[in-house]
Amino acid sequence: MIKDLIIFVLKPFSFLPALAMMYIIFSFSAQTGVDSGNLSYEVSHKIVEAGNEMLQKGLEEWEIDQLAYEIEYPVRKLAHMTEYFILAVTVSFPFYVYGLRGFPLMLVAGFICVAFACGDEYHQSFVEGRGPSVQDVCIDSIGVFFGIICVRIVCWTLLAPARMLERSRRRRELRERRQRIKFESGR
């Protein structure tokens, strides 16, 4: 009784990570085009610097700058995909907890995440130096798809032993019921 009450009270909090992720994405989209571009370039620059150190390439600073500039676009798009991968995980998991499984989970979580991506791109049309992009919605949708698939695989894998035990328990109960009926009808 108390366990059920605690679960009933705490279950809605499972949506908080999704709301936090939506806020983070919205905040990134509120950055001006210049600020967003600078952030992408800084991340790209750090990636190239780290690669230079790990691989001991000995690149000059101008070479690092050039490589950072070259990978900035893919890094930006990968960031889009990663944001929406995380959003899909944080949206899918609570629905899974509430019992939504399989294709309906993919539809509901996918619709929410892709609708948010569309709304986010629309939001960017009001930000200086930014604009909406159908390509970004498609890239976001790829991240959403992989996030939902990841949740399904992880939950299915982790919950498989519990499902097997439950099936075994139901079969045993059914066998015992059949034996009881057979025994009682034989009297």
Secondary structure as the mmCIF struct_conf table of DSSP 4:
data_model
#
loop_
_struct_conf.conf_type_id
_struct_conf.id
_struct_conf.beg_label_comp_id
_struct_conf.beg_label_asym_id
_struct_conf.beg_label_seq_id
_struct_conf.end_label_comp_id
_struct_conf.end_label_asym_id
_struct_conf.end_label_seq_id
HELX_RH_AL_P HELX_RH_AL_P1 ILE A 2 LEU A 10
HELX_RH_3T_P HELX_RH_3T_P1 LYS A 11 PHE A 15
HELX_RH_AL_P HELX_RH_AL_P2 LEU A 16 SER A 29
TURN_TY1_P TURN_TY1_P1 ALA A 30 ALA A 30
BEND BEND1 GLN A 31 GLN A 31
HELX_RH_AL_P HELX_RH_AL_P3 GLY A 33 LEU A 55
TURN_TY1_P TURN_TY1_P2 GLN A 56 GLN A 56
HELX_RH_AL_P HELX_RH_AL_P4 GLU A 61 VAL A 97
TURN_TY1_P TURN_TY1_P3 TYR A 98 GLY A 99
HELX_RH_AL_P HELX_RH_AL_P5 GLY A 102 GLN A 124
TURN_TY1_P TURN_TY1_P4 SER A 125 PHE A 126
BEND BEND2 VAL A 127 VAL A 127
TURN_TY1_P TURN_TY1_P5 GLU A 128 GLY A 129
HELX_RH_AL_P HELX_RH_AL_P6 VAL A 134 SER A 185
TURN_TY1_P TURN_TY1_P6 GLY A 186 GLY A 186
#
